[in-house]
């Protein structure tokens, strides 16, 4: 008979490879904790505390977005972080400085408008809830707010001030004036004792794929023209950079406008994978752990996949672990084994 814990993990989606919002924070284990240094989360925190411009470098699935959410989406911090999506925007929006400045203003305005509609009592309740981190064995959970719903807009009358200002400039303007308007908006946020930071964490998706049009020009213009414009504004900036961008002319143009490069690290041994698996299990059951579900051979197989065919992708590791749980449940198995992991890998190959 299959383990009851395995079924509960499946029902809880404890190994969801693409968590969002609160779930993303709940599942996150800092690289600094895993590796015993301060080269990742601490480095990003320090960089943004000085309004630096940082490139977060790594292949897809390494955890760049999770890193940004963990550091900059934490409630009650001095960061006024705003996620600025680019992957699904029109090419003009992400290659023309004026269009991108308008895009950033729209994002902040939309969030401010939504926040301004929240009653004062509800706003206070959300702030009280988001200011607390529930600390339990094996987990640390942030509730309610993050980069998707920034709590800094809930403070005082900032949301209404932002809304009023954006409404006052809602008319055709020159490129210079639009960028100046964005700079004023940043100053307005900073006036409230906050440190504005813009997070562009999906900019690593413009890869050249066979059969899909060449995106080289887009990457060049974004990292050249747009990033240069953003670098001249009084704010912190975080940009996700896929490793394949590093040798491109477009990224080389941007290097002079970036203060910090933070490489998302790879895990050196299977202990790191075991700790990640253990943490996921504990989000579902504090009294359980890795060895209650995955035997030693399964963890070894997961690390071998991560270190080899999985190309260091933690997303693929979690996808494999999740599939393995389903296979174990189907087979009425008590534990996930190396054979289960190998079958799970085969399902996605």
C-alpha positions as CSV (number, residue, x, y, z in Angstrom):
1,X,0.0,0.0,0.0
2,X,1.3,3.4,-1.0
3,X,2.5,5.7,1.8
4,X,-0.2,8.1,3.1
5,X,2.5,10.7,3.2
6,X,3.2,10.3,-0.5
7,X,-0.5,10.9,-1.2
8,X,-0.6,14.0,1.0
9,X,2.5,15.4,-0.7
10,X,0.8,14.9,-4.1
11,X,-2.4,16.5,-2.9
12,X,-0.5,19.5,-1.4
13,X,1.6,19.8,-4.6
14,X,4.6,20.0,-2.3
15,X,7.0,19.5,-5.3
16,X,5.4,22.0,-7.6
17,X,8.2,22.9,-10.0
18,X,6.8,26.4,-10.7
19,X,5.4,27.8,-7.5
20,X,4.2,31.4,-7.4
21,X,3.3,33.9,-4.7
22,X,3.3,32.7,-1.1
23,X,4.1,29.2,-2.3
24,X,7.3,30.3,-3.9
25,X,8.5,31.9,-0.6
26,X,7.3,28.9,1.4
27,X,9.3,26.5,-0.8
28,X,12.5,28.6,-1.0
29,X,15.7,27.5,0.7
30,X,18.4,30.3,0.5
31,X,21.5,29.4,-1.4
32,X,23.5,31.1,1.4
33,X,22.2,28.6,3.8
34,X,22.8,25.6,1.5
35,X,26.3,26.6,0.7
36,X,27.3,28.3,4.0
37,X,28.4,31.6,2.5
38,X,27.0,35.1,1.7
39,X,27.5,35.2,-2.0
40,X,23.9,35.1,-3.2
41,X,20.9,36.4,-1.1
42,X,23.2,38.5,1.1
43,X,25.0,39.9,-1.9
44,X,21.7,40.9,-3.6
45,X,20.4,42.5,-0.4
46,X,23.6,44.5,0.0
47,X,23.6,45.6,-3.7
48,X,20.0,46.8,-3.5
49,X,20.6,48.6,-0.2
50,X,22.8,50.9,-2.2
51,X,20.4,51.1,-5.2
52,X,22.9,49.2,-7.3
53,X,22.2,47.7,-10.7
54,X,22.6,43.9,-10.6
55,X,22.6,41.1,-13.1
56,X,21.4,37.8,-11.8
57,X,23.1,35.3,-14.0
58,X,22.2,31.7,-14.6
59,X,20.4,29.3,-17.0
60,X,16.7,28.8,-17.0
61,X,15.4,26.9,-13.9
62,X,18.3,27.9,-11.7
63,X,16.1,30.0,-9.3
64,X,16.7,33.6,-10.4
65,X,13.1,34.6,-10.0
66,X,12.8,32.8,-6.6
67,X,16.0,34.6,-5.4
68,X,14.5,38.0,-6.3
69,X,11.2,37.2,-4.7
70,X,12.9,35.9,-1.5
71,X,15.1,39.0,-1.1
72,X,13.0,41.8,-2.5
73,X,9.5,40.6,-1.8
74,X,10.0,40.1,1.9
75,X,7.4,42.1,3.9
76,X,8.2,45.1,6.0
77,X,11.5,45.8,4.3
78,X,12.8,49.2,3.1
79,X,12.7,48.0,-0.5
80,X,9.9,49.3,-2.7
81,X,10.4,46.5,-5.3
82,X,8.3,46.3,-8.4
83,X,8.4,43.4,-10.9
84,X,8.4,44.6,-14.5
85,X,7.4,41.8,-16.9
86,X,9.0,41.9,-20.3
87,X,8.7,38.4,-21.8
88,X,5.2,38.8,-23.3
89,X,5.5,42.4,-24.2
90,X,5.7,43.8,-27.7
91,X,9.2,44.2,-29.1
92,X,8.8,48.0,-29.2
93,X,8.0,48.1,-25.4
94,X,11.3,46.3,-24.5
95,X,13.6,47.9,-27.1
96,X,12.5,51.6,-27.0
97,X,13.5,53.6,-23.9
98,X,10.4,55.8,-24.0
99,X,8.0,52.9,-24.5
100,X,9.7,51.0,-21.7
101,X,9.5,54.0,-19.3
102,X,5.8,54.2,-20.1
103,X,5.5,50.4,-19.4
104,X,7.1,50.9,-16.0
105,X,4.8,53.8,-15.1
106,X,1.8,51.7,-16.2
107,X,2.9,48.8,-13.9
108,X,3.3,51.0,-10.9
109,X,0.1,52.9,-11.6
110,X,-1.9,49.6,-12.0
111,X,-0.6,48.3,-8.6
112,X,-1.3,51.7,-7.0
113,X,-4.8,51.8,-8.3
114,X,-5.6,48.4,-7.0
115,X,-4.1,49.2,-3.7
116,X,-6.0,52.5,-3.4
117,X,-9.3,50.6,-3.6
118,X,-8.5,48.6,-0.5
119,X,-10.2,50.0,2.6
120,X,-8.0,51.3,5.5
121,X,-9.1,48.5,7.8
122,X,-8.3,45.9,5.2
123,X,-5.0,47.6,4.4
124,X,-4.0,47.6,8.1
125,X,-5.0,43.9,8.4
126,X,-2.9,42.9,5.4
127,X,0.1,44.9,6.7
128,X,-0.2,43.1,10.1
129,X,-0.4,39.8,8.4
130,X,2.4,40.4,5.9
131,X,4.7,41.8,8.6
132,X,4.9,38.4,10.3
133,X,6.9,35.4,9.2
134,X,5.7,32.1,10.5
135,X,8.8,30.2,11.5
136,X,8.5,26.5,12.0
137,X,10.9,23.6,11.7
138,X,12.1,23.3,8.1
139,X,10.1,26.2,6.8
140,X,9.8,30.0,6.8
141,X,6.6,31.4,5.3
142,X,5.7,34.9,4.2
143,X,2.0,35.6,3.9
144,X,0.0,37.7,1.5
145,X,2.4,40.1,-0.1
146,X,5.5,40.0,-2.3
147,X,6.7,41.3,-5.7
148,X,3.2,40.5,-7.2
149,X,1.4,42.5,-4.6
150,X,3.9,44.9,-3.0
151,X,3.1,45.9,0.6
152,X,5.0,49.1,0.4
153,X,2.1,50.6,-1.6
154,X,-0.2,50.0,1.4
155,X,1.7,52.4,3.6
156,X,0.1,55.8,4.3
157,X,-1.3,57.5,1.3
158,X,1.5,56.5,-1.1
159,X,-0.8,54.6,-3.4
160,X,-3.2,57.6,-3.8
161,X,-0.2,59.9,-4.3
162,X,1.1,57.7,-7.1
163,X,-2.3,57.4,-8.7
164,X,-2.9,61.2,-8.6
165,X,0.5,61.9,-10.1
166,X,0.2,59.3,-12.9
167,X,-3.3,60.7,-13.8
168,X,-1.8,64.2,-14.0
169,X,0.7,63.0,-16.7
170,X,-1.7,60.8,-18.6
171,X,-1.3,62.6,-21.9
172,X,1.1,62.4,-24.9
173,X,4.6,63.6,-24.0
174,X,8.0,63.6,-25.5
175,X,10.5,60.8,-24.9
176,X,12.5,63.0,-22.6
177,X,9.5,64.1,-20.6
178,X,8.3,60.5,-20.1
179,X,11.6,59.4,-18.7
180,X,11.6,62.5,-16.5
181,X,8.1,61.5,-15.3
182,X,9.4,58.1,-14.3
183,X,12.3,59.7,-12.5
184,X,9.8,61.9,-10.5
185,X,7.7,58.8,-9.7
186,X,10.8,57.2,-8.3
187,X,11.6,60.3,-6.2
188,X,8.0,60.3,-4.9
189,X,8.4,56.7,-3.7
190,X,11.8,57.5,-2.1
191,X,10.3,60.5,-0.3
192,X,8.4,58.0,1.8
193,X,11.6,56.5,3.1
194,X,11.6,53.6,0.7
195,X,14.3,52.4,-1.7
196,X,12.8,51.9,-5.2
197,X,13.9,48.8,-7.0
198,X,12.7,47.5,-10.4
199,X,13.0,43.7,-10.9
200,X,13.1,42.4,-14.5
201,X,13.2,38.7,-13.8
202,X,11.8,37.2,-17.0
203,X,14.3,38.9,-19.4
204,X,16.2,35.5,-19.7
205,X,13.5,34.1,-22.0
206,X,14.6,35.7,-25.3
207,X,16.6,32.8,-26.5
208,X,17.2,31.8,-30.1
209,X,15.3,28.6,-30.7
210,X,15.4,26.7,-33.9
211,X,12.3,27.5,-36.0
212,X,11.6,30.7,-34.1
213,X,12.7,34.1,-35.3
214,X,16.0,35.5,-34.3
215,X,15.8,37.6,-31.1
216,X,19.4,38.9,-31.2
217,X,18.3,42.5,-32.2
218,X,15.8,42.5,-29.3
219,X,18.4,41.4,-26.8
220,X,20.9,44.0,-28.1
221,X,18.4,46.9,-27.9
222,X,17.1,45.9,-24.5
223,X,20.5,45.6,-22.9
224,X,21.9,48.5,-24.8
225,X,19.3,51.3,-25.1
226,X,16.7,50.4,-22.5
227,X,19.0,49.2,-19.7
228,X,21.1,52.4,-20.2
229,X,18.1,54.5,-19.7
230,X,17.1,52.6,-16.5
231,X,20.7,52.8,-15.2
232,X,20.5,56.6,-15.3
233,X,17.5,56.7,-12.9
234,X,17.8,57.0,-9.1
235,X,16.7,53.4,-8.3
236,X,17.9,49.9,-7.8
237,X,17.7,47.5,-10.8
238,X,17.8,43.7,-11.0
239,X,17.9,42.0,-14.4
240,X,17.8,38.3,-15.0
241,X,20.5,37.3,-17.5
242,X,20.6,33.9,-19.1
243,X,24.2,32.5,-19.4
244,X,23.7,32.4,-23.2
245,X,23.5,36.2,-23.3
246,X,26.9,36.8,-21.8
247,X,28.8,36.6,-25.0
248,X,26.4,38.6,-27.1
249,X,27.2,42.2,-28.3
250,X,24.0,43.4,-26.6
251,X,25.0,42.3,-23.1
252,X,28.6,43.5,-23.5
253,X,27.1,46.9,-24.1
254,X,25.2,46.7,-20.8
255,X,28.2,45.6,-18.7
256,X,29.3,49.2,-18.2
257,X,25.9,50.1,-16.7
258,X,25.8,47.2,-14.2
259,X,27.4,47.4,-10.8
260,X,27.1,43.8,-9.6
261,X,27.0,40.4,-11.2
262,X,25.5,37.7,-9.0
263,X,25.8,34.2,-10.4
264,X,23.2,31.7,-9.1
265,X,25.3,28.9,-7.8
266,X,25.1,25.2,-8.5
267,X,24.9,22.7,-5.7
268,X,28.1,20.8,-5.3
269,X,26.8,17.5,-3.9
270,X,23.7,15.6,-3.1
271,X,23.4,17.0,0.4
272,X,22.0,20.2,-1.1
273,X,19.3,18.2,-3.1
274,X,18.5,16.3,0.0
275,X,17.9,19.5,2.0
276,X,15.7,20.9,-0.7
277,X,13.6,17.7,-0.8
278,X,13.5,17.6,3.0
279,X,12.2,21.2,3.1
280,X,9.5,20.6,0.6
281,X,8.3,17.6,2.6
282,X,8.3,19.6,5.8
283,X,6.0,22.3,4.3
284,X,3.4,19.5,4.2
285,X,4.3,17.7,7.4
286,X,6.6,19.1,10.0
287,X,7.2,15.7,11.5
288,X,8.4,14.1,8.3
289,X,11.6,14.3,6.4
290,X,13.4,13.3,3.2
291,X,14.1,9.7,4.2
292,X,10.5,9.1,5.0
293,X,9.7,9.4,1.3
294,X,12.9,9.1,-0.7
295,X,15.5,6.4,0.0
296,X,19.2,7.2,-0.3
297,X,19.4,5.8,-3.8
298,X,16.6,8.1,-5.0
299,X,18.5,11.2,-3.7
300,X,21.6,10.0,-5.4
301,X,19.7,9.6,-8.6
302,X,18.1,13.0,-8.3
303,X,21.5,14.6,-7.8
304,X,23.0,12.7,-10.8
305,X,20.2,14.0,-12.9
306,X,20.7,17.6,-11.6
307,X,24.4,17.4,-12.2
308,X,24.0,15.8,-15.7
309,X,21.1,15.7,-18.0
310,X,19.1,18.2,-15.9
311,X,21.8,20.8,-16.6
312,X,21.6,22.2,-13.0
313,X,17.9,23.1,-13.2
314,X,16.2,23.0,-9.8
315,X,12.9,23.3,-11.7
316,X,13.6,20.0,-13.5
317,X,14.6,18.3,-10.3
318,X,11.3,19.3,-8.6
319,X,9.4,18.2,-11.7
320,X,11.1,14.9,-11.6
321,X,10.5,14.4,-7.9
322,X,6.8,15.3,-8.3
323,X,6.5,12.8,-11.2
324,X,8.2,10.2,-9.1
325,X,5.7,10.7,-6.3
326,X,2.9,9.9,-8.7
327,X,4.7,6.8,-10.0
328,X,5.3,5.6,-6.5
329,X,1.6,6.1,-5.6
330,X,0.5,4.3,-8.8
331,X,2.7,1.3,-7.8
332,X,1.5,1.3,-4.2
333,X,5.2,1.8,-3.2
334,X,6.2,2.9,0.3
335,X,9.3,4.8,-0.8
336,X,10.6,6.6,-3.9
337,X,13.7,4.7,-5.2
338,X,16.4,5.3,-7.8
339,X,14.3,3.2,-10.2
340,X,11.3,5.5,-9.6
341,X,13.5,8.5,-10.3
342,X,14.8,7.0,-13.5
343,X,11.3,6.2,-14.7
344,X,10.2,9.8,-13.9
345,X,13.2,11.2,-15.9
346,X,12.2,9.0,-18.8
347,X,8.7,10.5,-18.8
348,X,10.1,13.9,-19.6
349,X,12.9,12.9,-22.0
